């Protein structure tokens, strides 16, 4: 039996490895357009490779997928984050779980993760076809003919399409797989960038570039309202960081731009209510009448932001606590709890994953086999599955790749 796996990223490598280990008699062709495997895997997590999540309860894990969580249920139980952790350690890559529950190699080197697969392939019947760009796939009877742009075609009994989405184009994820999937009868859910920063219209935020917050609630109000609480920071062009990435995932299909911005609101003190904040400010004002008001706000936010809030609200330059009135207090509380911003665009080229992809209703959730084209399997980001940051997207790739490989290995 011959199997062609198209895409040498996380999902494709895991699918090939599963076949190698469960049924080494199968002849595997791992096809990758780049000259090396796992380019996106290596650069993930800042080069450290956030292999998976340290969350063990699968129900909680699945809540971290804005799209595809329900579909992943069966496969995730079969190859969970705990299983992934054990798999890599068994293959000689010690892992560590950090305080934020992200899992990395102890070496902090993503190349070690890819190296595991290279060793497996070297020991088995996996033929690496590197530098091979697929031009199309045609099914003839029970066989698949894979055509390339400049190399001889390959014939296979089964195909795993694991070419990724269209994020990180410099790593080879160009989105060509969607056209191939459509040519074999599949339909594609609308595509959009996810896990990216936001460009902000307000120019004054540039003065806050580099200022970070460990815990704030950020809300986006478009066609629907979405909120996320977590760390974020201001940049020279807008806002970024984990909470922003998660929010961008939830708003991936929102349409907005310069002429129709997306409303963003930031609550810097989400742990207390507006009334509690008002009372705390009143107490500080009464206890420190000679202190400047912006320094009093500094009790809740960084000094630079406190000063800018006073400037943007046009408070007197050297406003003292004793000089504040009800209006100053109300406006300050409103901005600390509901700072208004307008997002005009997505961070170009910074998206980490693609929302959308092959429609999940057309794929068997337990085996990743097509319901439309027998012998065709999908794995990884080409599917309409995407997660938040924290190892969830790589986990989905390991899970779907393993499911496809396991099914193929046991069907022959």
TAFEN-V151665 format. One record per pair of residues at least 24 apart in sequence whose C-alpha atoms are under 8 Angstrom apart, sorted by sequence separation. I is the first residue (numbers start at 0). GAP is how many residues later the second one is. If there is no record, write none. Layout:
# TAFEN-V151665
i=[I | I]
gap=[GAP | GAP]
This chain:
# TAFEN-V151665
i=[1 | 2 | 3 | 4 | 5 | 6 | 7 | 91 | 208 | 209 | 210 | 225 | 356 | 357 | 358 | 359 | 0 | 1 | 2 | 3 | 4 | 5 | 6 | 12 | 55 | 87 | 90 | 208 | 209 | 217 | 225 | 292 | 293 | 295 | 356 | 357 | 358 | 378 | 0 | 1 | 2 | 3 | 4 | 5 | 6 | 54 | 55 | 166 | 207 | 208 | 209 | 216 | 217 | 291 | 292 | 308 | 356 | 357 | 377 | 1 | 3 | 53 | 207 | 208 | 219 | 291 | 292 | 353 | 355 | 356 | 376 | 8 | 9 | 52 | 53 | 87 | 205 | 207 | 218 | 291 | 292 | 352 | 355 | 356 | 7 | 8 | 51 | 204 | 205 | 206 | 217 | 290 | 291 | 354 | 355 | 7 | 8 | 204 | 205 | 289 | 290 | 354 | 355 | 8 | 9 | 204 | 205 | 219 | 222 | 268 | 288 | 289 | 292 | 354 | 8 | 51 | 205 | 221 | 267 | 288 | 289 | 353 | 367 | 51 | 204 | 267 | 287 | 288 | 352 | 285 | 367 | 368 | 284 | 285 | 366 | 367 | 199 | 200 | 284 | 365 | 366 | 198 | 199 | 197 | 198 | 199 | 366 | 197 | 198 | 221 | 352 | 366 | 196 | 197 | 220 | 221 | 196 | 197 | 219 | 220 | 53 | 136 | 196 | 219 | 220 | 52 | 135 | 195 | 196 | 219 | 138 | 218 | 219 | 54 | 136 | 137 | 197 | 217 | 218 | 53 | 136 | 196 | 217 | 218 | 52 | 53 | 195 | 196 | 217 | 280 | 52 | 53 | 194 | 195 | 216 | 217 | 51 | 52 | 194 | 197 | 215 | 216 | 50 | 51 | 193 | 194 | 196 | 215 | 216 | 277 | 49 | 50 | 51 | 194 | 195 | 215 | 277 | 49 | 50 | 194 | 195 | 214 | 215 | 216 | 49 | 50 | 193 | 194 | 215 | 48 | 49 | 193 | 277 | 47 | 48 | 192 | 276 | 47 | 200 | 193 | 48 | 192 | 273 | 47 | 48 | 191 | 273 | 46 | 47 | 48 | 191 | 46 | 47 | 46 | 273 | 48 | 43 | 41 | 42 | 268 | 269 | 41 | 266 | 267 | 268 | 40 | 41 | 266 | 267 | 265 | 266 | 41 | 265 | 266 | 40 | 41 | 265 | 266 | 40 | 264 | 265 | 264 | 265 | 264 | 37 | 263 | 264 | 36 | 262 | 263 | 262 | 263 | 262 | 263 | 261 | 262 | 260 | 261 | 260 | 261 | 260 | 259 | 260 | 258 | 256 | 257 | 255 | 256 | 257 | 255 | 256 | 255 | 210 | 36 | 35 | 34 | 35 | 29 | 31 | 33 | 34 | 207 | 27 | 28 | 29 | 30 | 31 | 32 | 33 | 207 | 26 | 27 | 28 | 29 | 30 | 31 | 32 | 33 | 25 | 26 | 27 | 28 | 29 | 30 | 31 | 32 | 16 | 19 | 23 | 24 | 26 | 28 | 31 | 32 | 19 | 23 | 30 | 31 | 32 | 13 | 16 | 251 | 12 | 16 | 19 | 203 | 15 | 19 | 19 | 248 | 15 | 39 | 39 | 38 | 33 | 33 | 248 | 32 | 201 | 248 | 200 | 201 | 199 | 200 | 199 | 200 | 245 | 199 | 200 | 244 | 245 | 198 | 199 | 244 | 14 | 197 | 198 | 199 | 197 | 198 | 197 | 198 | 241 | 11 | 197 | 198 | 11 | 196 | 197 | 11 | 195 | 196 | 10 | 11 | 195 | 3 | 1 | 2 | 3 | 5 | 8 | 196 | 1 | 2 | 3 | 4 | 5 | 6 | 7 | 8 | 195 | 196 | 0 | 1 | 2 | 3 | 4 | 5 | 6 | 7 | 8 | 195 | 0 | 1 | 2 | 3 | 4 | 5 | 6 | 194 | 195 | 2 | 4 | 5 | 6 | 193 | 194 | 192 | 193 | 194 | 192 | 193 | 192 | 193 | 192 | 193 | 191 | 192 | 190 | 191 | 190 | 191 | 189 | 190 | 189 | 190 | 188 | 189 | 187 | 188 | 187 | 188 | 187 | 188 | 186 | 187 | 185 | 186 | 185 | 185 | 180 | 177 | 177 | 167 | 166 | 167 | 65 | 167 | 65 | 166 | 167 | 166 | 167 | 166 | 185 | 165 | 166 | 184 | 164 | 165 | 184 | 164 | 183 | 164 | 194 | 194 | 188 | 177 | 176 | 160 | 158 | 159 | 160 | 161 | 163 | 164 | 157 | 158 | 159 | 160 | 161 | 162 | 163 | 164 | 156 | 157 | 158 | 159 | 160 | 161 | 162 | 163 | 157 | 159 | 161 | 162 | 161 | 160 | 141 | 161 | 159 | 157 | 66 | 101 | 102 | 70 | 100 | 101 | 74 | 73 | 74 | 67 | 73 | 74 | 71 | 70 | 83 | 80 | 83 | 79 | 67 | 68 | 66 | 67 | 66 | 67 | 65 | 66 | 78 | 79 | 64 | 65 | 66 | 75 | 78 | 64 | 65 | 77 | 64 | 65 | 63 | 64 | 75 | 78 | 63 | 71 | 74 | 78 | 74 | 77 | 64 | 63 | 71 | 74 | 60 | 52 | 51 | 52 | 51 | 52 | 49 | 50 | 51 | 49 | 51 | 52 | 50 | 51 | 49 | 50 | 11 | 10 | 11 | 10 | 9 | 25 | 9 | 13 | 17 | 21 | 10 | 14 | 18 | 22 | 9 | 10 | 13 | 14 | 17 | 18 | 21 | 22 | 9 | 10 | 12 | 13 | 14 | 16 | 17 | 21 | 10 | 11 | 14 | 15 | 18 | 10 | 14 | 18 | 9 | 10 | 13 | 14 | 17 | 0]
gap=[24 | 24 | 24 | 24 | 24 | 24 | 24 | 24 | 24 | 24 | 24 | 24 | 24 | 24 | 24 | 24 | 25 | 25 | 25 | 25 | 25 | 25 | 25 | 25 | 25 | 25 | 25 | 25 | 25 | 25 | 25 | 25 | 25 | 25 | 25 | 25 | 25 | 25 | 26 | 26 | 26 | 26 | 26 | 26 | 26 | 26 | 26 | 26 | 26 | 26 | 26 | 26 | 26 | 26 | 26 | 26 | 26 | 26 | 26 | 27 | 27 | 27 | 27 | 27 | 27 | 27 | 27 | 27 | 27 | 27 | 27 | 28 | 28 | 28 | 28 | 28 | 28 | 28 | 28 | 28 | 28 | 28 | 28 | 28 | 29 | 29 | 29 | 29 | 29 | 29 | 29 | 29 | 29 | 29 | 29 | 30 | 30 | 30 | 30 | 30 | 30 | 30 | 30 | 31 | 31 | 31 | 31 | 31 | 31 | 31 | 31 | 31 | 31 | 31 | 32 | 32 | 32 | 32 | 32 | 32 | 32 | 32 | 32 | 33 | 33 | 33 | 33 | 33 | 33 | 35 | 35 | 35 | 36 | 36 | 36 | 36 | 37 | 37 | 37 | 37 | 37 | 38 | 38 | 39 | 39 | 39 | 39 | 40 | 40 | 40 | 40 | 40 | 41 | 41 | 41 | 41 | 42 | 42 | 42 | 42 | 43 | 43 | 43 | 43 | 43 | 44 | 44 | 44 | 44 | 44 | 45 | 45 | 45 | 46 | 46 | 46 | 46 | 46 | 46 | 47 | 47 | 47 | 47 | 47 | 48 | 48 | 48 | 48 | 48 | 48 | 49 | 49 | 49 | 49 | 49 | 49 | 50 | 50 | 50 | 50 | 50 | 50 | 51 | 51 | 51 | 51 | 51 | 51 | 51 | 51 | 52 | 52 | 52 | 52 | 52 | 52 | 52 | 53 | 53 | 53 | 53 | 53 | 53 | 53 | 54 | 54 | 54 | 54 | 54 | 55 | 55 | 55 | 55 | 56 | 56 | 56 | 56 | 57 | 57 | 58 | 59 | 59 | 59 | 60 | 60 | 60 | 60 | 61 | 61 | 61 | 61 | 62 | 62 | 63 | 63 | 64 | 66 | 67 | 67 | 67 | 67 | 68 | 68 | 68 | 68 | 69 | 69 | 69 | 69 | 70 | 70 | 71 | 71 | 71 | 72 | 72 | 72 | 72 | 73 | 73 | 73 | 74 | 74 | 75 | 76 | 76 | 76 | 77 | 77 | 77 | 78 | 78 | 79 | 79 | 80 | 80 | 81 | 81 | 82 | 82 | 83 | 84 | 84 | 85 | 86 | 86 | 87 | 87 | 87 | 88 | 88 | 89 | 91 | 93 | 94 | 95 | 95 | 96 | 96 | 96 | 96 | 96 | 97 | 97 | 97 | 97 | 97 | 97 | 97 | 97 | 98 | 98 | 98 | 98 | 98 | 98 | 98 | 98 | 99 | 99 | 99 | 99 | 99 | 99 | 99 | 99 | 100 | 100 | 100 | 100 | 100 | 100 | 100 | 100 | 101 | 101 | 101 | 101 | 101 | 103 | 103 | 103 | 104 | 104 | 104 | 104 | 105 | 105 | 106 | 106 | 110 | 128 | 131 | 132 | 137 | 138 | 138 | 139 | 139 | 139 | 140 | 140 | 141 | 141 | 142 | 142 | 142 | 143 | 143 | 143 | 143 | 144 | 144 | 144 | 145 | 145 | 145 | 145 | 146 | 146 | 147 | 147 | 147 | 148 | 148 | 148 | 149 | 149 | 149 | 150 | 150 | 150 | 151 | 151 | 151 | 152 | 153 | 153 | 153 | 153 | 153 | 153 | 154 | 154 | 154 | 154 | 154 | 154 | 154 | 154 | 154 | 154 | 155 | 155 | 155 | 155 | 155 | 155 | 155 | 155 | 155 | 155 | 156 | 156 | 156 | 156 | 156 | 156 | 156 | 156 | 156 | 157 | 157 | 157 | 157 | 157 | 157 | 158 | 158 | 158 | 159 | 159 | 160 | 160 | 161 | 161 | 162 | 162 | 163 | 163 | 164 | 164 | 165 | 165 | 166 | 166 | 167 | 167 | 168 | 168 | 169 | 169 | 170 | 170 | 171 | 171 | 172 | 172 | 173 | 176 | 177 | 179 | 180 | 181 | 182 | 182 | 183 | 183 | 184 | 184 | 184 | 185 | 185 | 186 | 186 | 187 | 187 | 187 | 188 | 188 | 188 | 189 | 189 | 192 | 193 | 194 | 195 | 204 | 205 | 215 | 216 | 216 | 216 | 216 | 216 | 216 | 217 | 217 | 217 | 217 | 217 | 217 | 217 | 217 | 218 | 218 | 218 | 218 | 218 | 218 | 218 | 218 | 219 | 219 | 219 | 219 | 220 | 221 | 233 | 239 | 244 | 250 | 288 | 288 | 288 | 289 | 289 | 289 | 290 | 291 | 291 | 292 | 292 | 292 | 293 | 294 | 311 | 314 | 314 | 315 | 316 | 316 | 317 | 317 | 318 | 318 | 319 | 319 | 319 | 319 | 320 | 320 | 320 | 320 | 320 | 321 | 321 | 321 | 322 | 322 | 323 | 323 | 323 | 323 | 324 | 324 | 324 | 324 | 325 | 325 | 327 | 328 | 328 | 328 | 331 | 337 | 338 | 338 | 339 | 339 | 340 | 340 | 340 | 341 | 342 | 342 | 343 | 343 | 344 | 344 | 367 | 368 | 368 | 369 | 370 | 383 | 384 | 384 | 384 | 384 | 386 | 386 | 386 | 386 | 387 | 387 | 387 | 387 | 387 | 387 | 387 | 387 | 388 | 388 | 388 | 388 | 388 | 388 | 388 | 388 | 389 | 389 | 389 | 389 | 389 | 390 | 390 | 390 | 391 | 391 | 391 | 391 | 391 | 411]
